[in-house]
Amino acid sequence: MPVPFLDLKTQYNQIKDQIKPELEEVLDTCYYVLGPKVAAFEESFAKIARTKHCIAVSSGTAAIHLMIWASDLESGSGIIVPPNTFTASAEGIVLAGHVPVFVDVDKQTFNLSPLKVEEFLEGCSDTGSPIDPKTGVRIKGILAVDLYGQPANFKELEKITEKYDLHLFEDACQSVNASIAGRPAGSFGTAAAFSFYPGKNLGAYGEGGAVTTNSDKLATKVRQLRDHGSTEKYHYDFIGHNYRMSAFQGAVLGVKSRYISQWNDNRIRAAARYEELLSDLPVELPVREEDVRHVYHLYTIHTPERDNLRNHMNGQGVASGLHYPFPLHTQKAYAYLGYKEGEFPVAEYNSSNNLTLPMFPDISAEQQELVAEAVKSFFRKG
């Protein structure tokens, strides 16, 4: 029996009787952009993130761009970000008129390392305010990514941003319903960005995203920026963008958000099953930090045999993924920043050695056993 990397159809079949009338209502009302379905989803998602505001937008990339753009940082500010993430994390910084400043990650979680951030800031703060020695920009913020579904170490990052008077942003695009000591992802720092791409833990049926924040001022500006800088039709306070969420996506997400905690509980159980099945193999399994609800958007193992293992698994009918095989500081798009391969060894190790196993809420014990047997048979063969 082949094992898919992701199974969206099973989930859809479970909720389609609830989804279809919601979509029909959008069609009947002809309110296709924003509107009551999106507003209702914003209200429900703010409760999930436990924030005062949720502003639904057209994608996770738009959410990252908007939360930084709305923060009124001085143009050309440096924002610290990890190199082993999807390009949208750094892309949003650039689109907002700022400069990504890469700092390496923690070897256990592969999230941004507070220790390395602190060391970096101490080393470039001789004049008081930290200045990036590579680009010469004044550092004004940190964008931490909740990689694979585990929130970054915000307890320590909050201390650092307070010490250096920096903005703290959360890229929570992989961590809906995750938490640290009960505090939800999306509630840390100045603002957080979420993605509802179809393959996410909470996925739309197309593109979608959101910004969450407790700041009235920032929320108001994000709402304006997503709609061409407007608060009233044909009245524009400043140049904005068209980052509005489709009503269809608001309707879908409104239904699916009711199940996110249950679906994530299923992922957590599946992760525990993988750990039991794979614990005696020469691979590195995910490490969950204490007091963290890791929601396993991705279940990623590490081995120097990654490429050969992946080919073997494919031959056994077991799908897998790579996230992310080329760290951003080595990409052509960011060459202008002046980084070179070898500068961020942990991020580079992650990119070269990670392999993502099938993970979705409805993955069965039988499917996971087939995945485990494919991995085991590779190492037996070797």
N, C-alpha and C positions, 0 to 999 in steps of 0.2 A: 504493500500500500504506500503510494507516494505521500510524503509529508510536505505540505506547502509552508512557505515562510510566514504567510499571513492568510487568514481566512475571514474575509469580510462578509461573505454570503451567508454563512451560518448565523451570524449576528443579525443581519438584515431580516432573515426569515423569522427570527424570534420576535421582532418588533414591527414588522411591516404593517400589521393591522392598526398600529398606533401612528405610524409614519404617514400612511396614505391619506387619512382624513385631514391631517395637518397641511399636507401639500395641496390637497383639494381646496382647502379654505383659502390658501394664498391665491390659487387660481380664480376662485369665485370672487374674492375681494379685489383682485387685480392690484394689490399693494405689493409690488415685487422687490422694492429696495427699502431697507430699514423697515419702519412700520411696527405694528404691534407684536408680531412674532419675534422680531429681533429685540425689541424692548423687553419682552417677557423673558427671553433667554438671558439678556444682560442682568436682569434682576435675580434669576436663579443662579447664574454663575458667580455673581458677587457673593452669594451666600456660600458657595463651594470654596471660594478663595478667602472668604471672611474679610472682605474689603468693602469700603464705603461705595466704591464705584467700579463698574465694569463697562468698558466701551467696546462694542463688537466692531470688528473691521474685516477687511477682505482677505487677509492672510496673516500668517505669523511674521513674515518679513515686514509687512506693513505695520504690525504691532511694535516690532523692535524699532523701526524707523520713527514711528510716531512718539513713542514714550521718550525717546532721546531728543527728538526734535522739539517736543513740547516743554522740555526742561529748562529752556532759556540759558543753556551754557554758552559761554563766549565762543564764537566761531573758531574752528581749528583747535579745539581742546582735545587732549589725549584721553582716551578711555581704555583702561586695561581690560583685556579679554583673553581667554585661553585660545591656543592655536588649534586644538583638536575638537572642532565643532563644525556644524554646517555653515556654509559661507554667509547665510543670512545674519548670523550674529555680528560679524564684522561689517557686513554689507550695510546693515542698518545704521551703524556708526558713521560710515562714510556718507551715506545718503543724507544724514542729518548735518553734514558739514564738519565732521570731526575726524580724528585719526585713531585707528586701532593701535594699541600698544600691547604686544603679546608678552605674556608671562606664563611660565610652565605650570604643569598640573601635578596633583598629588598621585603618587604611585599606586595607592590602594583604590581610590574612587575614580581617578582620572578627571575629577573636577578641579577647578582653579584652586591652587595651593595657597592658603593664607600665609604660610611661612615664607613662600617664595615671593608673594606680593609684598609682604613686610620687608623682606631683605632688599627687594628692588627699590621700594620707595625710600628706605633708609639710605640707599646708595646714591640717590639722585635728588636729595633734599637739602643739599648744603646751603642753598640760598633761602630756605624756608619752604616755599611751595615746590613740590617735586616737578622736575623737568626731565622728560625722556631724553637720554643722552644720544639716542640714535636719530630721532627726528627733530629734536629741539622743541617739541610742543609741551605746553604746561599741562600736567595731568590733572583732570578734574572729575574723573569718575572711574567706576569699576562696573563691568558687566559680567556677572557670573552666570554660567550655564549649568542648568540641572541635567547633567549628562545621563542619558539612558533611563531616566526616571527617578534619579536620586538627587534631592536638593543639594546644592553646594553648601559649604560650611559657613552659613550666614551668621552664626554666633560670633565667629572670629572676624569675618569680613565687616560686620557692623562696627566692631571695635576699631578696625583699621580705618574705615571711612570717617568715623567720628574723630579719630586722632589727626587725620590729614585733611579734614574738611572736604570730603569728596562725596559726590553723588554715588549711590549704590543702586544698580539696576539688576533685575532678575530676568534671565531668559528661561522661562518656565515652559518652553514649547514642548518638552517631553515629560512634564511632571504634574499633569492635572491630578488633583486629589492626593498628591504626596504631601509629606509634612515633616517637620522637625519638632520633636517634643510636643506634638499636637498642633503646632502652628502651621497652617497650610502653605504650600507653595503658591506663590502669587501675592503673598502678603508682606514680602520682605523688601526693604529699600524704598526708594522714591516711587518706583513703579515696576510692574512685571509685564512680560509679553507672553502670550500663549498662541500656539498654532493648533488649528483643528483640521489639518490636512487629513485625508481619509484614513491613512494608516496609523494615526495617533491613537492614544488610549481613548480620547474623546474625539472622534473624527466626524467631520461633515461629509456630505455627498458632493464634494467639490472643495474649493478653497475657503478658508475662514480663519479668523484670528481674533484676539481680544487683548486689550490693555486693562490691567487692574491696578488700582491705586486708592489710597486714602486721602489724597490731596484734591480738594475741590478745584483749586486753580489749575492743576495739571489736567484733571478730568475735563474741565470746560474747554481747555485749549485742544486736547486730543479730539474732542467731539467736533470742534470747528475745523481742525486740520483734516479730518477724514472726509469732510464735506466742503472742500474748496475754500476753507477759511470763513465759512458762513454760519451765522446763527439764525438768520432769517433769509428766506429765498430772495435772491438777487441783491443781497447786502453782504459785502465781503470785507472783513476787517483786515485780512492779510492773505497772502498767497498760501493756498493749501494744496490738497491733493484729492483724488477720488479714491478713497479707501473704504467705501461703505460696504457693509455686509448685505448680501442678498437675503431677501425674506425667506426664500426656500431653505437656505442654510440655517437661518435662525429657527425655522420650524423644526428641522431635523435635529438640531442641537438641543432644542428645548425638550424633545422626547428623550434623546440619548443621555442627557445630563442626569436624568433620574436614576440611571443605572450605573453611573461611573464608579461609585464606591464598590458596588457588587462586582463589576467587571475587574476592577483592580484587585479585589480580594482573590479572585480566581487567578490572576497573574501571579500574585504573591504565593499562592499555593503551588502553582506550576513551577515557580522559581525554586521553592523548597524541594520539589520532586526532582528537578534537574540536579540540585546540589547532592541529593542522596544518590542519584544514578551515576554521577560523574566524579564523585569525591575521591576515588582511588586512581584517577587517571593523571598523567603528567601534563595537566592544563591548569591555568589560573582561572578560578571561578570568580564571579562578582563578589565584592566585599561591601556589605551594608554597614554604614556607620551606626553607632549606638543612638537610640532614641529617634531614628529616622524611619519613616514609612516610605520605602523604596517601591515604586509602582511598576518597575520593570517594563517600561515602554520597549526596551530592548534587553535581551538576555545575552550578554557578550562574554565570551571566554577569550583567553589569550594563550597563544602558543607560537613558537618560532616555526612550527610546521604548518602554519595557517593555510598557505596556498595549496599545499599538497593535501592537507586534510579536507579542505573545501572541495577539491576535485574528486576526492574519494567519496565524500558524502553525496555529491551530485550523482555519481555513478550508482549509488545506493538508493536514489530516488528521494533524497532528503535535501530540501532547499536550505540556503543560508544567505547571509548578507554581510556586507563590509561597511562599517560606520566608524570613522571616516578614513579611507585609505591614504589620503594625502593631506597632511596638516596645512593650515592656511598660510603659514609663513613661507611655505615652499611653493605656493601657487603663483602663477604668472600675474594674476589680478592684483596681488599684494607685493609684487617685486619692488615697486617704487618705495616701499618702506625700508628696504635695505637689509632685510633679514637673510640668513643663510641656513642651509641644512646643517644640523648639528647643534644649533643654539638652544633647542628645547628638547632634550633627550627623552623625557618621559612622554611628552605628547607624541614624539616621533615613534617611540616604542609602541605606544597604544595604536597608532595608525598602521604600523607594520605587522602587528601580531594579533589584532583583534579579529574575532569571527563571531557573528551574531547568529544564534540558533533560532529556530522557529519559536515564536511566542505570540500568543493571542488568548483572549479570555476563555475560548472554548476548546483549547488544545486538550486532547484526551491523554490519559495515562498511557494508552497504547501507542499513540503518536510519539509521546516523549520517550518511551522505551525504544521505539524504532530509531529516533534521533540518537539516543545514547548508544545503541548497538552499532550504529554507523561510525560513531566516534571511537568506540572500543575496538571495532574490527580494524580500523586504521592503525591503531597503536599495537595491536596484536601482530598485524602484518609487518610492521616496522621492526 
